[in-house]
């Protein structure tokens, strides 16, 4: 009985300890910190919206974007904002670490957050839309784009209790603010030196307009970053990489067409083109740029088969450079092919195709080394008297031959004038060659 009572007491104590531990664990808030040191594009859009999905599915108390961004694509920005506004978990945008910036599309994302915060020595602003070349948009279109962006960012700022007038100035005049000034002008809600401090300060805050209450003091922070696969995808949508892959694909196809049967160049070219097409699928592209690059490929291939002395190659190089610069025109200045890169790739393509064309041209002009053309004009030695038919030895082979110049004896030298079927037509040569076995 004593043993049974002791065992029962132990079981009760163990159960109580487990219940207390589980209750304490449940009481500890959890925060998902999302590192975002990148531009806003379709890959990072999927990364950030996926983080919000995870925070909702795993019942985190808040999700914090640790932001350092130059901005990016308008379409991806709006998709991220829609997910922020729809989130059932409080979304905190924290410009961090010190030295970071929150520019262009990043400012819109910050205005849409439930809580906006900055670390010291960071800045926010410069949200003026620019043309794809990085300059001013033509006046009529500029008014439409600017007014649309102003209405959007003012709506976001007003709904979240922030300064809509400054938000408008950030779009119209590209103004910027450091962290403390942004706090004073009600552009952001908090300034904190690190994430634990921020989580302690915002604990108990009720967000606008959702009315969510934050429970973040002493929270357990789970930090995530972009996976290797997403980093690879993010690299592959670099416009310079896309154009390089397209050019390598074109080279592979050209080599395979000019030298059928090599297999590897064609296979490599096809793979490079497929990977390049991924970038074209993800980023907004200009059809004018695509058509110019296809035209360049057609000119390169045509020049291999048509004698133009390099004119088509030069035209193809120019078409490739212009097409590269126009290719990502709708994506904005953050996603443009560098002019030096476009010229370097176009020049390399022209040089390579010129080499192929020169080799093809030399091969066409070279004297044949096989067949009838190779035998005509050659010197042969009679091995069986030609009267009028006999045998001659030419190029290491015995051939039937016929001559109309009367009997030509063994050992005499003859010249091949032509061929009738498999019989050579020969005539007497002026010199006599020695008889060989």
C-alpha positions as CSV (number, residue, x, y, z in Angstrom):
1,X,0.0,0.0,0.0
2,X,2.8,2.4,0.8
3,X,4.4,1.7,-2.6
4,X,1.1,2.3,-4.4
5,X,0.5,5.6,-2.5
6,X,4.0,6.8,-3.4
7,X,3.5,5.8,-7.0
8,X,0.2,7.6,-7.1
9,X,1.7,10.7,-5.5
10,X,4.5,10.7,-8.1
11,X,2.1,10.4,-11.0
12,X,0.0,13.3,-9.7
13,X,3.1,15.5,-9.3
14,X,4.4,14.6,-12.8
15,X,1.0,15.3,-14.4
16,X,0.9,18.7,-12.6
17,X,4.4,19.6,-13.7
18,X,3.6,18.7,-17.3
19,X,0.4,20.7,-17.2
20,X,2.2,23.7,-15.8
21,X,5.0,23.4,-18.4
22,X,2.5,23.2,-21.3
23,X,0.6,26.1,-19.9
24,X,3.7,28.2,-19.6
25,X,4.7,27.3,-23.2
26,X,1.3,28.2,-24.4
27,X,1.5,31.5,-22.6
28,X,4.8,32.4,-24.3
29,X,4.1,34.4,-27.4
30,X,5.8,33.5,-30.7
31,X,6.9,35.9,-33.4
32,X,8.0,35.0,-37.0
33,X,10.9,37.3,-38.1
34,X,11.3,37.4,-41.9
35,X,14.7,38.7,-43.2
36,X,14.1,40.7,-46.4
37,X,17.2,42.3,-47.8
38,X,16.2,42.4,-51.4
39,X,14.2,44.1,-54.0
40,X,10.5,43.6,-54.6
41,X,9.9,41.1,-57.4
42,X,7.7,38.0,-58.0
43,X,10.2,35.7,-56.1
44,X,10.3,37.9,-53.0
45,X,6.6,38.5,-53.3
46,X,6.1,34.7,-53.0
47,X,8.5,34.6,-50.1
48,X,6.8,37.4,-48.1
49,X,3.2,36.3,-48.7
50,X,4.3,32.7,-47.9
51,X,5.7,33.9,-44.6
52,X,2.3,35.5,-43.7
53,X,0.6,32.2,-44.7
54,X,2.9,30.3,-42.3
55,X,2.3,32.8,-39.5
56,X,-1.4,32.2,-39.8
57,X,-1.2,28.4,-40.2
58,X,1.1,28.0,-37.2
59,X,-0.7,30.6,-35.1
60,X,2.1,33.0,-34.5
61,X,1.3,36.2,-32.5
62,X,2.9,38.4,-35.1
63,X,5.1,38.4,-38.2
64,X,7.9,40.9,-38.6
65,X,9.5,41.9,-41.9
66,X,13.1,42.9,-41.3
67,X,13.3,45.3,-44.3
68,X,16.2,46.7,-46.3
69,X,15.0,47.3,-49.8
70,X,15.5,49.7,-52.8
71,X,12.0,49.0,-54.0
72,X,11.0,47.0,-57.1
73,X,8.0,46.1,-59.2
74,X,4.6,47.7,-58.7
75,X,2.7,44.5,-59.4
76,X,4.6,42.5,-56.8
77,X,4.3,45.4,-54.3
78,X,0.5,45.5,-54.7
79,X,0.3,41.7,-54.2
80,X,2.3,41.9,-51.0
81,X,0.1,44.8,-49.7
82,X,-3.1,42.9,-50.4
83,X,-1.8,40.0,-48.4
84,X,-0.8,42.3,-45.5
85,X,-4.2,43.9,-45.4
86,X,-5.9,40.5,-45.4
87,X,-3.7,39.0,-42.7
88,X,-5.3,37.8,-39.5
89,X,-1.9,37.9,-37.8
90,X,-0.4,41.4,-37.1
91,X,2.2,42.4,-39.7
92,X,5.1,44.5,-38.4
93,X,7.5,46.2,-40.9
94,X,10.8,47.0,-39.2
95,X,13.5,48.8,-41.2
96,X,16.5,46.9,-39.8
97,X,19.5,46.6,-39.3
98,X,21.0,50.1,-38.8
99,X,22.2,51.4,-42.1
100,X,19.2,49.9,-44.0
101,X,16.8,51.8,-46.2
102,X,13.1,51.5,-47.1
103,X,12.6,53.1,-50.5
104,X,10.2,53.2,-53.4
105,X,7.8,50.1,-53.2
106,X,9.1,49.4,-49.7
107,X,7.5,52.6,-48.4
108,X,4.1,51.5,-49.7
109,X,4.5,48.1,-48.0
110,X,5.5,49.9,-44.7
111,X,2.4,52.1,-44.9
112,X,0.2,49.0,-45.3
113,X,1.7,47.3,-42.2
114,X,-0.2,47.0,-38.9
115,X,2.9,48.4,-37.1
116,X,5.7,50.4,-38.8
117,X,9.0,50.7,-37.1
118,X,12.6,51.7,-37.8
119,X,16.0,51.1,-36.3
120,X,18.3,54.1,-35.7
121,X,20.4,55.2,-38.6
122,X,17.9,54.0,-41.2
123,X,15.9,56.1,-43.7
124,X,12.6,55.9,-45.5
125,X,11.2,57.6,-48.6
126,X,11.9,58.3,-52.3
127,X,8.8,56.7,-53.7
128,X,8.4,58.8,-56.9
129,X,7.6,56.5,-59.9
130,X,10.2,56.8,-62.7
131,X,10.4,55.6,-66.3
132,X,11.9,52.3,-67.3
133,X,15.1,54.2,-68.2
134,X,15.3,55.7,-64.7
135,X,14.3,59.2,-65.8
136,X,11.1,61.3,-65.7
137,X,7.9,59.9,-67.2
138,X,6.4,62.0,-70.1
139,X,4.1,64.7,-68.7
140,X,0.6,63.3,-69.6
141,X,1.5,59.7,-68.5
142,X,3.4,61.1,-65.5
143,X,0.3,62.8,-64.1
144,X,-1.7,59.6,-64.3
145,X,1.0,57.5,-62.7
146,X,1.8,60.0,-59.9
147,X,-1.9,60.6,-59.0
148,X,-2.6,56.9,-58.9
149,X,0.4,56.3,-56.6
150,X,-0.5,59.3,-54.4
151,X,-4.1,58.1,-53.9
152,X,-2.9,54.6,-53.1
153,X,-0.3,55.6,-50.5
154,X,-2.5,58.3,-48.9
155,X,-5.2,55.7,-48.4
156,X,-2.8,53.3,-46.8
157,X,-1.4,55.9,-44.5
158,X,-4.7,57.3,-43.4
159,X,-6.2,53.9,-42.7
160,X,-3.3,53.1,-40.4
161,X,-3.2,56.4,-38.6
162,X,0.0,57.7,-40.2
163,X,0.9,61.0,-41.9
164,X,-0.7,61.0,-45.3
165,X,0.7,64.4,-46.3
166,X,4.3,63.1,-45.9
167,X,3.4,59.9,-47.8
168,X,2.2,62.1,-50.7
169,X,5.4,64.1,-50.6
170,X,7.4,60.9,-50.7
171,X,5.7,60.2,-54.1
172,X,5.5,63.7,-55.5
173,X,8.9,65.0,-54.4
174,X,10.8,61.9,-53.4
175,X,11.4,63.2,-49.9
176,X,13.3,61.1,-47.4
177,X,13.4,60.9,-43.6
178,X,15.8,59.4,-41.1
179,X,14.3,57.2,-38.3
180,X,13.9,59.8,-35.5
181,X,12.4,62.4,-37.9
182,X,10.0,59.8,-39.3
183,X,8.8,59.0,-35.8
184,X,8.3,62.7,-35.0
185,X,6.3,63.3,-38.2
186,X,4.1,60.2,-37.5
187,X,5.5,58.4,-40.6
188,X,6.3,55.3,-38.5
189,X,5.0,54.2,-35.1
190,X,8.2,53.2,-33.3
191,X,12.0,53.5,-33.3
192,X,13.9,50.7,-31.6
193,X,17.5,49.6,-31.7
194,X,16.8,45.9,-32.0
195,X,14.0,43.4,-32.4
196,X,13.6,42.3,-28.7
197,X,13.3,46.0,-27.7
198,X,10.7,46.6,-30.4
199,X,8.7,43.6,-29.4
200,X,8.7,44.8,-25.8
201,X,7.6,48.3,-26.7
202,X,4.7,47.3,-29.1
203,X,3.2,44.8,-26.6
204,X,-0.4,45.6,-25.9
205,X,-0.7,47.9,-28.9
206,X,-4.1,47.9,-30.7
207,X,-3.6,48.2,-34.5
208,X,-5.5,50.4,-36.9
209,X,-7.8,49.7,-38.7
210,X,-8.0,45.9,-37.8
211,X,-8.1,46.4,-34.1
212,X,-5.7,43.5,-33.4
213,X,-4.0,43.5,-30.0
214,X,-0.3,42.7,-30.0
215,X,1.2,40.2,-27.5
216,X,4.9,40.2,-28.2
217,X,6.7,41.0,-24.9
218,X,9.3,38.3,-24.2
219,X,8.3,36.5,-27.4
220,X,10.2,33.5,-28.8
221,X,11.5,34.7,-32.2
222,X,11.8,32.3,-35.1
223,X,13.8,33.9,-37.8
224,X,13.6,32.7,-41.5
225,X,15.4,33.8,-44.6
226,X,15.0,33.0,-48.3
227,X,15.7,29.4,-49.2
228,X,18.5,28.4,-51.5
229,X,16.1,27.6,-54.2
230,X,14.4,31.0,-54.0
231,X,17.8,32.7,-54.0
232,X,18.6,30.7,-57.2
233,X,15.3,31.9,-58.8
234,X,15.9,35.4,-57.6
235,X,19.3,35.3,-59.4
236,X,17.8,33.8,-62.5
237,X,15.4,36.8,-62.9
238,X,18.3,39.2,-63.0
239,X,17.9,40.8,-66.5
240,X,21.6,40.6,-67.3
241,X,21.5,36.9,-66.4
242,X,18.4,36.3,-68.6
243,X,20.0,38.0,-71.6
244,X,23.3,36.1,-71.0
245,X,21.3,32.8,-71.0
246,X,19.4,33.8,-74.1
247,X,22.7,34.6,-75.9
248,X,24.3,31.3,-74.8
249,X,21.2,29.5,-76.0
250,X,21.4,31.3,-79.4
251,X,25.1,30.4,-79.7
252,X,24.4,26.7,-79.0
253,X,21.7,26.6,-81.6
254,X,23.9,28.4,-84.2
255,X,26.8,25.9,-83.6
256,X,24.5,22.9,-83.8
257,X,22.9,24.2,-87.1
258,X,26.3,24.9,-88.7
259,X,27.8,21.6,-87.4
260,X,25.0,19.1,-87.3
261,X,25.6,16.1,-85.1
262,X,27.7,17.7,-82.3
263,X,24.7,17.3,-80.0
264,X,26.2,19.0,-77.0
265,X,25.9,22.6,-78.3
266,X,22.3,22.1,-79.3
267,X,21.5,20.5,-75.9
268,X,23.2,23.2,-73.9
269,X,21.6,25.9,-76.0
270,X,18.1,24.5,-75.5
271,X,18.6,24.3,-71.7
272,X,20.0,27.8,-71.6
273,X,17.0,29.1,-73.6
274,X,14.5,27.3,-71.3
275,X,16.1,28.7,-68.2
276,X,16.2,32.2,-69.8
277,X,12.5,31.8,-70.7
278,X,11.8,31.4,-66.9
279,X,13.0,35.0,-66.4
280,X,10.9,36.2,-69.3
281,X,7.9,34.5,-67.8
282,X,8.4,36.0,-64.3
283,X,9.3,39.6,-65.3
284,X,7.1,41.8,-67.4
285,X,8.7,42.0,-70.9
286,X,8.3,44.1,-74.0
287,X,7.3,42.3,-77.2
288,X,9.4,44.7,-79.2
289,X,12.4,43.5,-77.3
290,X,11.6,39.8,-77.8
291,X,11.0,40.3,-81.5
292,X,14.2,42.2,-81.9
293,X,16.2,39.4,-80.2
294,X,14.4,36.7,-82.3
295,X,15.3,38.8,-85.4
296,X,18.9,38.9,-84.2
297,X,19.0,35.1,-84.0
298,X,17.5,34.8,-87.4
299,X,20.0,37.1,-88.9
300,X,22.9,35.2,-87.3
301,X,21.7,31.9,-88.6
302,X,21.0,33.3,-92.1
303,X,24.5,34.7,-92.4
304,X,25.9,31.2,-91.9
305,X,24.2,30.1,-95.1
306,X,24.1,33.2,-97.2
307,X,27.1,35.1,-98.4
308,X,26.7,38.7,-97.1
309,X,30.3,39.3,-96.0
310,X,29.2,39.9,-92.4
311,X,26.5,42.4,-93.1
312,X,23.7,40.2,-91.5
313,X,26.0,39.5,-88.5
314,X,26.4,43.2,-87.9
315,X,22.7,43.8,-88.2
316,X,22.0,40.9,-85.9
317,X,24.4,42.3,-83.2
318,X,22.7,45.8,-83.4
319,X,19.3,44.2,-83.2
320,X,20.4,42.1,-80.2
321,X,21.7,45.1,-78.3
322,X,18.6,47.2,-78.9
323,X,16.3,44.2,-78.1
324,X,18.2,43.6,-74.8
325,X,17.7,47.2,-73.7
326,X,14.0,47.2,-74.6
327,X,13.3,43.6,-73.3
328,X,12.4,44.5,-69.7
329,X,11.1,48.0,-70.4
330,X,7.8,47.5,-68.5
331,X,9.6,46.3,-65.4
332,X,11.0,49.7,-64.5
333,X,14.5,50.9,-63.9
334,X,15.4,48.3,-61.3
335,X,15.1,45.6,-63.9
336,X,17.0,46.8,-66.9
337,X,19.8,45.2,-68.8
338,X,23.1,47.1,-68.4
339,X,24.2,48.9,-71.5
340,X,27.8,47.6,-71.2
341,X,26.6,44.1,-70.7
342,X,24.3,44.3,-73.7
343,X,27.1,45.7,-75.9
344,X,29.6,43.1,-74.6
345,X,27.2,40.2,-75.3
346,X,26.2,41.5,-78.7
347,X,29.8,42.0,-79.7
348,X,30.8,38.5,-78.5
349,X,27.9,37.0,-80.5
350,X,28.9,39.0,-83.6
351,X,32.6,37.9,-83.2
352,X,31.6,34.3,-82.8
353,X,29.2,34.2,-85.7
354,X,31.7,36.1,-87.8
355,X,34.2,33.3,-87.1
356,X,31.8,30.6,-88.1
357,X,30.9,32.5,-91.3
358,X,34.5,32.9,-92.2
359,X,35.2,29.2,-91.7
360,X,32.2,28.3,-93.8
361,X,33.3,30.7,-96.5
362,X,36.8,29.3,-96.6
363,X,35.4,25.7,-96.7
364,X,33.3,26.7,-99.7
365,X,36.3,28.1,-101.6
366,X,38.7,25.3,-100.8
367,X,39.7,23.0,-103.6
368,X,37.9,19.7,-103.3
369,X,40.0,16.8,-101.9
370,X,37.7,13.9,-102.7
371,X,35.5,12.8,-105.6
372,X,35.7,13.6,-109.3
373,X,36.9,17.2,-108.8
374,X,39.9,15.9,-106.8
375,X,40.9,13.5,-109.7
376,X,40.6,16.0,-112.6
377,X,44.0,17.4,-113.4
378,X,45.8,14.8,-111.4
379,X,48.8,13.0,-112.8
380,X,48.6,9.2,-113.2
381,X,51.0,6.4,-114.2
382,X,50.0,3.8,-116.7
383,X,50.0,0.2,-115.3
384,X,48.4,-1.5,-118.2
385,X,48.8,-0.3,-121.8
386,X,46.2,2.2,-122.8
387,X,45.1,0.9,-126.3
388,X,42.8,2.7,-126.0
389,X,41.7,1.4,-122.5
390,X,43.9,0.1,-119.7
391,X,44.7,0.8,-116.1
392,X,46.4,3.8,-114.4
393,X,47.7,4.4,-110.9
394,X,46.5,7.6,-109.3
395,X,46.3,8.7,-105.7
396,X,47.2,5.3,-104.4
397,X,44.5,3.5,-106.4
398,X,44.2,1.6,-109.7
399,X,41.6,3.1,-112.1
400,X,40.3,2.0,-115.5
401,X,41.2,4.6,-118.0
402,X,40.8,5.4,-121.7
403,X,42.8,7.6,-124.0
404,X,42.3,8.7,-127.6
405,X,46.0,9.4,-128.2
406,X,47.0,5.9,-129.4
407,X,48.8,3.3,-127.4
408,X,50.4,4.6,-124.2
409,X,52.8,2.2,-122.7
410,X,53.3,1.1,-119.1
411,X,55.3,3.5,-117.1
412,X,54.3,6.6,-119.0
413,X,52.6,9.5,-117.3
414,X,49.2,10.7,-118.2
415,X,46.9,13.6,-117.0
416,X,43.3,13.0,-116.0
417,X,40.9,15.2,-118.0
418,X,37.6,13.8,-116.7
419,X,35.5,10.8,-115.7
420,X,32.9,8.8,-117.6
421,X,31.2,6.7,-115.0
422,X,34.1,4.8,-113.3
423,X,36.4,5.2,-116.3
424,X,38.9,8.0,-116.4
425,X,39.6,10.0,-119.5
426,X,43.3,10.7,-119.8
427,X,45.8,12.2,-122.2
428,X,49.5,11.8,-122.5
429,X,51.6,14.0,-120.2
430,X,54.9,15.4,-121.2
431,X,57.0,13.8,-118.4
432,X,57.5,10.2,-117.7
433,X,57.2,8.9,-114.1
434,X,59.3,6.0,-112.8
435,X,57.6,2.6,-112.8
436,X,56.7,1.5,-109.3
437,X,55.4,-1.9,-108.2
